Amino acid sequence: MFHNVIGILGTPFIELIIFVLLVAYFIIHRHDKRLVVSGISRLKVVILFVIFIYFAWMPIVWPSLIPSSMLTLSVFGMFVINFYFLYSLILARIERPYRQALANLVQEPEKHEIFRDIWSFGKRFYYYDYIFQSLFSGANPFHFLSNIANDRVRDDIKDALRQMGVEKKLISLKLMIGFMKTRLASDQNLPADFKEVMGKTLDDLLKHPWLEEQVNEFLRIATETPEEVHFPEWTSAFEKYSSAPK
């Protein structure tokens, strides 16, 4: 049966059909913005198409004019192009839920269960992405993949938060209230009546949009430009001097 599969894949027309199907799949999913690392660009597809035509032209148009050794080499080249194309599409498919998990983190950073999805999908994605590099890394492939996955997932979380402006959402009144309510519930030394009163007080703080807006703005300034909070007079003098005409 293995020889039959090899015989089928060794046919130029079968390789052509496979390539056409792969291109059709790419066209359908070409607008997916969640494909960042493994996304196949149009330029890459054009390059693959040109190389594929180079290998496929003679075996398909004039198969009788080339020797059998050249025919085998051409079919093998077509197979390599299809294998790389298929691998890239599978990698893109694996990447999609990982990027979606990162997007969910951006939208709802207070949900800690999202990190479980990020790690699960991210680990699987980077294992597939670096599987061939791990074989030639000179180290234990499993240790290599584990270290790569750990580093890249952490970097992706930081990049996602930085690029989409979630620093303001992370440091906000809403998140602070959630943090304090979690601490309040887990503190065994506090009486139940006190927890109930403070819980209602914390909930009331979130009911005032103006208060939430002012606290969020204060936290943004304290994080990005703390000198404006601690030394407002110095900041005003500096801005006046820097903006004065020379």
N, C-alpha and C positions, 0 to 999 in steps of 0.2 A: 504493500500500500504506500509505503514511503517513496518507492521508486515512481509510483503513479503520480504522486503529488509533485515530485521533482520534474517529471515529464510534463505535467500541466503548466507548472510555473516556468518551465524552460521554453514555452511557446511565445514568440514575440507578440502575437495578437492578444494573448491572455494578459501579458504585462501591460499592453496598451489599454485594455479594458480596465484593469486595476488602477492605472494612472488617471484615466478619465473619471472614474468613480471618486478617487481621492480629491481631484480638483473640484468636482461637483460638491463634495462635502465641505471643502474650504470655502467655496462661494456662498454656501448657505449660511455659514457661521463666521463670515469674514468681519462682521460688524460687532462682534462680541468684545466689549471693552474690558472684560474681566481677564482677558488673556494678556498678561504683561511679559512674563519671561519666555514662555513657550509659544506665544502667538506667532503665527506664520504671516509675514508681511507679503504684500503683493510682489515686491521686488524679489523676494526669495522664491516665490512660486514661478515667476518669470524665468529666473535663473535655472530652477529645476526643470522647467518646461524646455528651455533651450538645450540643456544637457541631455534630457530624455530624447528629444528629437534627433540629436546627434547620434545617440546610440541606436535609435529605432528606425532611422530613415532607410538604411540599406537592408536590414533584415525584413522589413515590411514591404518596401517598394520593389527592391531588386534582390531577393534572397538568393537567386541562382547565380548572381555575379560575384559573390564573395565566398572565400573558402570557409570550411566548417569551423576552423579555429576562430576566425574573425566573427562568425555568427554566434558562437558560444560566448565570446568575449562581449559582444554587443548585448546579448540577452542578459548576461550577468550584470552589465552596467545598468540596464533597465531595472533589473531586480534590486540593485543597490539603491537606485533613486526612489523606487517605490517603497522600499523598506524604510529609508530615512524619512520620506514623506509620511508614511503611516505612523512611524514612531513619534514624529512631531505632532501629528493630530491627536494621537492617544495622550501624549503629554499635555496638550492643550485641554483635552477633556478632563484630565485629572486635576489640572490647575484651576478649572472653573469653580468648583466648590470651595477651594482654598481662598480664592480672591473674594468669593461671596461671604465667607466667614470673616475676612478682614473688613469688608464693608459693613457687616453686621456689628462688628466691634466699634466701628466709627459711629454708627447710629445709636447704639445702646452700650456705651462703655461700662455702665454699672452692672451689667449681667456677666458674672464671672464664669458661667457655664460656656460662654462663647469661646473662652480660651481653650477649653477642651476640644472644641471643633477645630479651632485654628491649629492646635498642635497636631491633632490626628490627620487632618487634610494636608497640612504643611509638611509633616514628616513623610507621608506617602508621596507627595509631589516631588520633594527634593531627593528622595531615594531613587525615584525613577529618573530624575533629571541628571543625577551624578553617578548613575550605576556603572556606566562605562569608564568614567574617570576613576572610580574607586578601584577598578581592576588593574589600573596601571599607576596607582598612587604610591606603591611601594610600602604601604601600610596595610593593616588589617582592614579589608573592605567594609566590614560592619562598623568598626570604630570610625573609619573615615566618613561614612555616610551619616553616622549618628552625630559627629561633631559638626559636619556641614549643615545638617538639618537644624541643630540647635542654634547655630550662629545665624543662619539665614532667616529662620522664623522670627527670631528676636529683631533682626534688622528690618524685616518686613513690617512688623508691628510698629516700630518706631517711625518708619517711612510713611506708613498709612496714616498714622496720627498726625505727623508733621505736614504732609501734603494736603490733607483734607481739613486742616484747621481745627482739629479736635482738642488742641490744647485748651481752648476756651471752654469746651464742654466738659473736659475732664476736671478742670479746676473751676467748679461752679458751686452755687449755693445748693443746688439739687443734689450733687454728689456729696457735698459736705453733710447735708442733712441725712442722707442715706448712710454715710459712714458713722455719724453720731448715733443713729438709731440702732445700727448693728452693735456698736460698743455698749450702748445702753442695755440692749437685750442680753448681751453676753456677760455683763458684770453681775456676779453673784452676790456682791456685798451691798448692793443697793436694794432698798425695800420696794415691794411691789407697787405701793401707792405712789412713790416718787417716780418710778418708771412710767406709770400710767400718765401722771401729770406732765412729765417732760416729753413723753411721746406725743401728747396732744399739742404741746407748745411747739415742738418741732414741725408738726403737720401744719400748724397755723402760719408758721413762717413762710411756707411755700404758697400760701394763698394770696400773697401780696406781690403782684407783678413788679411794682415799683421797687420794692425792697430787693427782690431777686435781681432786677436789672442793676441796681447800684452795687450790690455785693459782688456780682459777676464782674462788673467793671473794675471794682477795687482789686479783686483777685487777678484780673488780667494785667493791670498796671503793676501790681506788686510782683508779678512773675516776670513780665517782659522788661519793665523799666522801674525797678524798685527805688531808684533815686528820686522819682517823682513823688513817692509816698513819704520817704524819710527826709528828703531835702527839697521840698517844693520851691522854696525861695531861691535856692541855688540853681535849680532847673530853669526857673523863669529867667533869672539873670543870664544864664548861659544861652538860652534860646534868643533872648533880646540881643546879646552880643553877636551871636553867630548869624542872625538875620539882618544885622545892621549893614547898610551900604558901605563899601570900602572905598 
